[in-house]
Amino acid sequence: MSMEKSIEGPVARLSMLDVEALQVAVFGAALDPIIVMDESGRVREFNPAAEQVFGYSRAAAMGRMLAELIIPGALPRGATGRVSLATSPPGSRPSWAGA
């Protein structure tokens, strides 16, 4: 029996509440920063390790643009475009990325 098969059943049976509780536990216990952003680049999750590394509380980070939180203002303006690339749908290229 493969590992994939052995966890497929129990994972498939998790309710949305269980999944959310698991997500909160994993994000909270992670030693590395975990930041989740939506397709527009706004922060949707910010774990305690991210708070320590980047110096913002979760409450202060939630809903803000990721680029304004983690890219220093002294960097060239084009540096924030990399966040746009990360949020672009697969196979698409932002206009600044060239052909």
C-alpha positions in Angstrom: 0.0 0.0 0.0 1.5 3.3 -1.0 1.7 6.3 1.4 -0.7 8.2 -0.8 -3.3 5.4 -0.5 -2.8 5.1 3.3 -3.6 8.8 3.9 -6.2 9.3 1.2 -9.1 7.9 3.1 -8.7 9.7 6.4 -7.9 13.0 4.7 -10.9 12.7 2.4 -13.1 12.3 5.4 -12.0 15.5 7.2 -14.8 18.1 7.5 -14.1 21.7 6.7 -13.8 22.5 10.4 -11.2 19.7 10.8 -9.3 21.1 7.8 -9.3 24.6 9.2 -8.3 23.4 12.7 -5.4 21.4 11.1 -4.3 24.4 9.1 -4.3 26.6 12.2 -2.3 24.0 14.1 0.3 23.6 11.3 0.7 27.3 10.6 0.9 28.0 14.4 3.5 25.3 15.0 5.7 26.0 12.0 9.2 27.3 12.7 9.4 28.9 9.3 7.4 31.9 8.2 4.2 31.0 6.3 2.4 33.8 4.4 -0.6 33.1 2.2 -1.7 35.7 -0.3 -4.6 35.9 -2.6 -4.5 36.4 -6.4 -4.3 40.2 -5.9 -1.3 39.9 -3.6 -3.1 40.7 -0.3 -2.1 38.7 2.8 -4.7 36.2 3.8 -2.6 34.3 6.4 0.4 35.3 8.5 1.8 32.8 11.0 3.7 33.5 14.3 7.1 32.8 12.6 6.2 35.4 10.0 5.4 37.9 12.8 8.9 37.4 14.3 10.8 37.5 11.0 9.0 40.5 9.4 8.0 42.4 12.5 4.3 42.8 11.9 1.5 41.3 13.9 -0.9 39.0 12.2 -3.6 41.6 12.6 -1.5 44.3 11.1 -0.5 42.1 8.1 -3.9 40.7 7.2 -5.4 42.3 4.1 -2.3 44.4 3.2 -0.4 44.0 0.0 2.4 41.4 0.5 4.9 43.5 -1.4 4.5 46.5 0.9 5.2 44.3 3.9 8.3 42.3 2.8 10.0 44.3 0.0 12.1 47.2 1.4 11.1 50.6 0.0 14.6 51.2 -1.1 14.5 48.5 -3.8 13.8 49.5 -7.4 10.2 49.9 -8.3 10.2 46.9 -10.6 11.1 44.6 -7.6 7.4 44.5 -6.5 6.5 43.2 -9.9 7.9 39.8 -8.9 4.9 39.5 -6.6 2.7 40.1 -9.5 4.4 37.2 -11.4 3.8 34.9 -8.4 0.1 35.7 -8.4 -0.3 35.4 -12.2 -2.3 32.4 -13.5 -0.2 29.6 -14.8 0.9 30.2 -18.4 0.3 33.9 -18.3 2.9 36.6 -18.2 2.4 40.2 -16.8 3.2 43.0 -19.3 6.3 44.0 -17.4 7.8 40.5 -17.8 8.2 40.9 -21.6 7.4 38.4 -24.3 
